[in-house]
Amino acid sequence: MDVAVTGSGGLIGRALVRRLQEGGHRVRRVVRSGGEGPDAVRWDPMVGTIDASALAGVDAVVNLGGEGIGDHRWTEAQKRRIRDSRVTGTTVLAEAMAALEPRPSVLLNASAVGYYGDRGDEVLTEASGPGTGFLSEVVQAWEGATRPAAAAGIRTACFRTGIVLAADGGALAKQLPLFRFGLGGRLGSGTQWLPWIALEDEVGAIVHLLTADVEGPVNLAAPDPVTNATFTEVLGRVLGRPSFLAVPAFGPRLLLGRELADELLFSSARMVPEKLRASGYQFALPELEGALRSVLDRPAAA
């Protein structure tokens, strides 16, 4: 296949491009700067411009672009950047795809577990409704921005991703220094549900969705979400370090701001991959301890 990828320099994007190229696919990187050559497509997702002619002939587009959610405190300006980088960028991409002739057959658009908001112990499938809060509002608008592509007959799927486990990026990499020093532990009560997925399965699921007959929202998370307390216990065991400390909620709220901390760290989403499993995807790393040992290269004790 000929696949265009936005956000190809990010954690998921780098791994996806590598997997696609290893599989013999042609990859066109949709980039804002520094990209030249026959496989580069220039765009500016904040302004809403794209070189649509450079997308001619692509079979599918995977849209991973977007300002980092937790990179900075949530000022009103930063919240606008988070929203606009997703909604404006996705809108211009979907409209460009709809105007091509022939059109690409598939749009896979990144989305997030934030769609569901803070839902306690409720089991969340793709049929569950949206939650409340800033992230839920952003995700709803983000998914809605794909409508021009879907209306043009392009199969469109929005993959709602949980926490992606990787040693060299994302939430896990930020936690590792504390845990390696024996200073890691649960956040608050630790009862909040944490949907997670190993990077290997995140990429595997996206590649699967390129050809699977699936559209609409798709939850990308391992089959068995865990609570934050369980996650920290297992991570400590894998690293061979204690993890009994508890981080009171006021600490992250002071450091990050209450809204960001509550939505990113203390929100509970028991999300399960109902549609992904029904489509035939087989997880490579479905269990948390095995996934962490694989990601961190920590084999189980003999």
Sequence and secondary structure as in RCSB ss.txt:
>XXXX:A:sequence
MDVAVTGSGGLIGRALVRRLQEGGHRVRRVVRSGGEGPDAVRWDPMVGTIDASALAGVDAVVNLGGEGIGDHRWT
EAQKRRIRDSRVTGTTVLAEAMAALEPRPSVLLNASAVGYYGDRGDEVLTEASGPGTGFLSEVVQAWEGATRPAA
AAGIRTACFRTGIVLAADGGALAKQLPLFRFGLGGRLGSGTQWLPWIALEDEVGAIVHLLTADVEGPVNLAAPDP
VTNATFTEVLGRVLGRPSFLAVPAFGPRLLLGRELADELLFSSARMVPEKLRASGYQFALPELEGALRSVLDRPA
AA
>XXXX:A:secstr
 EEEEESTTSHHHHHHHHHHHHTT EEEEEESSS  STTEEEEETTTTEE GGGGTT SEEEE     TTSS   
HHHHHHHHHHHHHHHHHHHHHHHHSSS  SEEEEEEEGGGG   TT EE TTS    SHHHHHHHHHHHTTHHHH
HTT EEEEEEE EEE TTSHHHHHHHHHHHTT  EEETTS SEE EEEHHHHHHHHHHHHHSS  EEEEES SS 
EEHHHHHHHHHHHHT    EEE THHHHHHH HHHHHHHTS   EE  HHHHHTT   S  SHHHHHHHHTT   
  
